[in-house]
Amino acid sequence: MGYACPVCETPQSDGEHLANHLAFTAMLGDDEHAAWLDEHAPGWEEQGPDELAPTITDRVAETEFPQVFEDTRPTDHDHAGDDALFEDELQRAGGYGRTAGAQGGRPMDEDAQRILAEARQMTEEMLSEEDDSEADESADE
């Protein structure tokens, strides 16, 4: 079970993941995600996932997904430290709208958009390389 994003239908494993997906996608400039949040969760920029998730999941139906989510599959590495660092920064910032890179709600200039796109691409490549490496290790066993 999980939730489909009410805007783009991307599957999310739970309310916290859905809250993060909606908020980060909105912060990165997606007007549709931002509009949905503005309509269904006013003040979302000032909230963290603990406050936002219940608001969102009250408005989105739980859905059955056939795939296994990344955080439910067995791996030999742990991302819990990454989550803790993110939670610390989010707590210090006081909500999604004040995290680094959010530009305080201002539109990003071309340089910021370029840098963000490059970071996204690098992250996707890194994750793809990790998946390839894990697949190679599994094949070797």
Order of alpha helices (4+ residues) and beta strands (2+ residues): beta-beta-alpha-alpha-alpha-beta-alpha-alpha
